[in-house]
Amino acid sequence: MKHKERLKENTVNVTVDEVLERYDEKIDIVRQDFDYQVTIENWQVDHKTEKGYYLNVDFGVANHGQIFIGAYKIDQLENGDYQVYLKKKDFFHFMNQKDSTRSRYIDGETLVRQLSLYNGTTPLRKEPIISTINEIVDAINFFAEHGVTEGSQLKHMEANLYDALDEAQIKLDKIDEKILELTQVAKYLIAKTSDDPDEVHEAKTALDNMNVNSALKYRDIQQELSSEKLGRKILKNKLDQTISEINQFNEIKAKNSEEIKEKYERKNI
């Protein structure tokens, strides 16, 4: 059976064009989804074309080159800086223009580290569960926009949404544990530079017990801590926002059920 014929048989009261339009919107959203958001400064952009940007990137000593990133992954800010949106599994070609043998392919996660390394900014890591919640909420809203508040498909999506929210809460708890651990490490790294020998010994012992790399610097921990806090804030906001939307949707369902009940009672008077 052809796709359009299947869509016409759908119990939801929508047109084929509306479904196809929403499908196109979803493709665009998926294309622009990201795992990391990192801010880069103007000097890190070599030049721009209609299709995207060529960024200056260094890998070690005397290994300077450029990486091309599509325009849809970059937004220019009012102050002249740029925000870059990358996925872990994105791949980019690092081009060393003076020595092609030093050119290489790198993934999005590596590129984020390199871009933030040279300007000292903290990359924002977006939790994958946020994308899952957005997709389910978008689907539920699609039904709600067309007056559908009951049905097995809707109930299935609502169940998936509650599972996703539970997963988000579990992730929040893990982030809290991570933030606590990083805060403790930061405290011991500061104590390790103390003038008090006993305090230094205690700090080194604690860091060894926590299996912390001896080469780790306080600045590295601070950057990771800032990233975790930013990620937590966004996840918490998404969780609170989604719960609020669920409550509103349930109020609409209850209102619709009450109206149907009143119509039925009036009909049988």
C-alpha positions as CSV (number, residue, x, y, z in Angstrom):
1,M,0.0,0.0,0.0
2,K,1.4,3.4,-0.9
3,H,2.3,5.9,1.9
4,K,-0.4,8.4,1.0
5,E,-3.1,5.7,1.1
6,R,-2.0,4.7,4.5
7,L,-2.0,8.2,5.7
8,K,-5.6,8.7,4.4
9,E,-6.7,5.7,6.5
10,N,-5.2,7.2,9.7
11,T,-7.8,7.7,12.4
12,V,-6.4,11.2,13.2
13,N,-8.4,13.9,11.5
14,V,-5.5,15.5,9.5
15,T,-4.8,15.9,5.9
16,V,-2.0,14.2,4.0
17,D,-0.4,17.6,3.3
18,E,-0.3,18.4,7.1
19,V,1.4,15.1,7.9
20,L,4.0,15.6,5.2
21,E,4.6,19.2,6.3
22,R,5.2,18.0,9.9
23,Y,7.5,15.3,8.5
24,D,9.6,17.9,6.7
25,E,9.7,20.0,9.9
26,K,11.0,17.0,11.9
27,I,13.7,16.2,9.3
28,D,14.9,19.8,9.8
29,I,14.8,19.5,13.6
30,V,16.8,16.3,13.5
31,R,19.3,17.8,11.1
32,Q,19.9,20.7,13.5
33,D,20.0,18.7,16.7
34,F,23.2,18.7,18.6
35,D,25.2,17.1,21.5
36,Y,27.5,20.1,22.1
37,Q,27.2,23.8,21.9
38,V,30.4,25.7,22.0
39,T,31.1,29.5,21.6
40,I,34.0,30.5,19.3
41,E,35.5,34.0,18.9
42,N,35.7,35.9,15.6
43,W,39.4,35.2,15.2
44,Q,38.7,31.5,15.0
45,V,36.8,31.9,11.8
46,D,39.1,32.2,8.7
47,H,36.4,33.0,6.2
48,K,32.8,32.3,5.3
49,T,31.1,31.1,2.1
50,E,27.4,30.7,1.2
51,K,27.5,27.1,2.4
52,G,29.4,27.5,5.6
53,Y,32.5,28.5,7.6
54,Y,36.2,27.6,7.5
55,L,37.5,27.6,11.1
56,N,41.1,27.9,12.2
57,V,42.1,24.9,14.3
58,D,45.5,23.8,15.8
59,F,46.5,20.2,16.7
60,G,49.7,20.3,18.7
61,V,52.8,22.3,17.7
62,A,53.1,23.6,14.2
63,N,50.0,21.7,13.0
64,H,47.7,24.6,12.0
65,G,44.9,24.1,9.6
66,Q,41.2,24.6,8.8
67,I,37.9,22.7,9.2
68,F,34.8,23.4,7.2
69,I,31.4,23.4,9.1
70,G,28.0,23.8,7.4
71,A,26.2,27.1,7.9
72,Y,23.2,25.4,9.5
73,K,25.5,24.4,12.4
74,I,26.6,27.9,13.3
75,D,24.8,31.0,14.6
76,Q,26.5,34.4,14.7
77,L,26.0,36.4,17.9
78,E,25.4,40.1,18.3
79,N,28.9,40.6,19.7
80,G,30.5,39.0,16.7
81,D,31.2,35.7,18.2
82,Y,29.7,32.4,17.0
83,Q,27.8,29.5,18.5
84,V,28.6,26.1,17.0
85,Y,26.3,23.1,17.3
86,L,28.0,19.7,17.0
87,K,27.1,16.1,17.4
88,K,29.5,13.5,18.8
89,K,29.4,11.4,15.7
90,D,29.8,14.3,13.2
91,F,33.0,14.0,11.2
92,F,35.1,16.8,9.8
93,H,38.2,17.0,7.6
94,F,41.1,18.9,9.2
95,M,43.1,20.4,6.3
96,N,46.7,21.3,6.9
97,Q,47.4,23.5,3.9
98,K,51.2,23.4,4.2
99,D,51.6,19.6,4.8
100,S,48.8,17.4,3.5
101,T,50.3,14.4,5.3
102,R,49.2,16.0,8.6
103,S,45.6,16.3,7.5
104,R,43.1,14.0,9.3
105,Y,39.5,13.3,10.0
106,I,38.2,14.2,13.5
107,D,34.8,13.6,15.2
108,G,32.6,16.3,16.8
109,E,33.7,15.6,20.3
110,T,37.4,16.1,19.5
111,L,36.6,19.3,17.6
112,V,34.6,20.7,20.5
113,R,37.7,20.2,22.8
114,Q,40.0,21.9,20.3
115,L,37.7,24.9,19.7
116,S,37.2,25.6,23.4
117,L,40.8,24.9,24.3
118,Y,42.1,28.0,22.5
119,N,39.5,30.6,23.8
120,G,38.9,29.2,27.2
121,T,35.1,28.8,26.8
122,T,33.1,26.1,28.4
123,P,31.2,23.8,25.9
124,L,27.6,23.0,26.8
125,R,26.8,19.3,26.5
126,K,23.1,18.6,25.9
127,E,21.8,15.3,27.4
128,P,20.4,13.0,24.7
129,I,17.2,12.4,26.7
130,I,16.2,16.0,25.9
131,S,15.9,15.2,22.2
132,T,13.8,12.1,23.1
133,I,11.5,14.3,25.2
134,N,11.2,16.9,22.5
135,E,10.2,14.2,19.9
136,I,7.5,12.7,22.1
137,V,6.1,16.1,23.1
138,D,6.1,17.2,19.5
139,A,4.1,14.1,18.5
140,I,1.6,14.5,21.4
141,N,1.1,18.2,20.5
142,F,0.5,17.2,16.9
143,F,-2.5,15.1,18.1
144,A,-3.7,17.8,20.5
145,E,-3.6,20.4,17.7
146,H,-6.2,18.3,15.8
147,G,-8.5,17.7,18.8
148,V,-7.2,14.1,19.5
149,T,-7.1,13.5,23.3
150,E,-7.9,9.8,23.4
151,G,-6.7,6.6,21.6
152,S,-4.2,3.8,21.9
153,Q,-1.5,5.6,20.0
154,L,-1.7,8.7,22.2
155,K,-1.7,6.5,25.4
156,H,1.4,4.7,24.1
157,M,3.2,8.1,23.5
158,E,2.2,9.3,26.9
159,A,3.6,6.2,28.5
160,N,6.9,6.7,26.6
161,L,7.0,10.3,27.8
162,Y,6.6,9.3,31.4
163,D,9.4,6.8,31.0
164,A,11.6,9.5,29.4
165,L,10.9,11.9,32.3
166,D,11.9,9.2,34.8
167,E,15.1,8.7,32.8
168,A,15.7,12.5,32.9
169,Q,15.3,12.5,36.7
170,I,17.8,9.6,37.0
171,K,20.2,11.5,34.8
172,L,19.8,14.6,37.0
173,D,20.7,12.6,40.1
174,K,23.8,11.3,38.3
175,I,24.8,14.8,37.3
176,D,24.4,16.0,40.9
177,E,26.7,13.1,42.0
178,K,29.2,14.1,39.3
179,I,29.1,17.8,40.4
180,L,29.7,16.8,44.0
181,E,32.7,14.6,43.0
182,L,34.2,17.4,40.8
183,T,33.7,19.9,43.6
184,Q,35.6,17.7,46.0
185,V,38.4,17.2,43.4
186,A,38.7,20.9,42.9
187,K,38.9,21.5,46.6
188,Y,41.8,19.0,46.9
189,L,43.6,20.4,43.9
190,I,43.6,23.8,45.6
191,A,44.7,22.3,48.9
192,K,47.6,20.6,47.0
193,T,49.1,24.0,46.4
194,S,49.0,25.0,50.0
195,D,52.0,26.1,52.1
196,D,50.9,23.7,54.8
197,P,52.7,20.3,54.3
198,D,50.1,18.4,56.2
199,E,47.3,19.9,54.0
200,V,49.3,19.1,50.9
201,H,49.8,15.4,52.0
202,E,46.1,15.0,52.9
203,A,45.1,16.4,49.5
204,K,47.4,14.2,47.5
205,T,46.2,11.1,49.5
206,A,42.6,12.0,48.9
207,L,43.2,12.5,45.1
208,D,45.1,9.2,44.9
209,N,42.2,7.4,46.6
210,M,39.8,9.0,44.1
211,N,42.1,7.8,41.2
212,V,42.6,11.3,40.0
213,N,45.4,11.8,37.4
214,S,48.3,13.6,39.0
215,A,48.7,15.8,36.0
216,L,45.1,17.2,36.3
217,K,44.9,20.9,36.8
218,Y,42.4,23.0,38.7
219,R,41.5,24.9,35.5
220,D,40.5,21.6,33.8
221,I,38.2,20.6,36.6
222,Q,36.6,24.1,36.7
223,Q,35.8,23.9,33.0
224,E,34.3,20.4,33.4
225,L,32.3,21.6,36.5
226,S,30.9,24.6,34.6
227,S,29.9,22.3,31.7
228,E,28.1,19.9,34.0
229,K,26.3,22.7,35.8
230,L,25.2,24.2,32.5
231,G,24.0,20.9,31.2
232,R,22.1,20.3,34.5
233,K,20.3,23.6,34.2
234,I,19.1,22.9,30.7
235,L,17.9,19.4,31.6
236,K,16.2,20.6,34.7
237,N,14.4,23.4,32.8
238,K,13.3,20.9,30.2
239,L,12.0,18.5,32.8
240,D,10.0,21.3,34.6
241,Q,8.7,22.6,31.3
242,T,7.5,19.2,30.2
243,I,5.8,18.4,33.4
244,S,4.0,21.8,33.2
245,E,2.9,20.9,29.6
246,I,1.6,17.5,30.7
247,N,-0.5,19.1,33.4
248,Q,-2.0,21.6,30.9
249,F,-2.7,18.7,28.5
250,N,-4.4,16.7,31.2
251,E,-6.5,19.7,32.1
252,I,-7.6,19.9,28.4
253,K,-8.4,16.2,28.4
254,A,-10.5,16.5,31.6
255,K,-12.4,19.5,30.2
256,N,-13.1,17.6,26.9
257,S,-14.3,14.6,28.8
258,E,-16.6,16.8,30.9
259,E,-18.1,18.4,27.8
260,I,-18.7,15.1,26.2
261,K,-20.4,13.9,29.4
262,E,-22.6,16.9,29.6
263,K,-23.7,16.6,25.9
264,Y,-24.5,12.9,26.5
265,E,-26.6,13.7,29.6
266,R,-28.5,16.5,27.8
267,K,-29.2,14.2,24.9
268,N,-30.8,11.6,27.2
269,I,-33.0,14.1,29.1
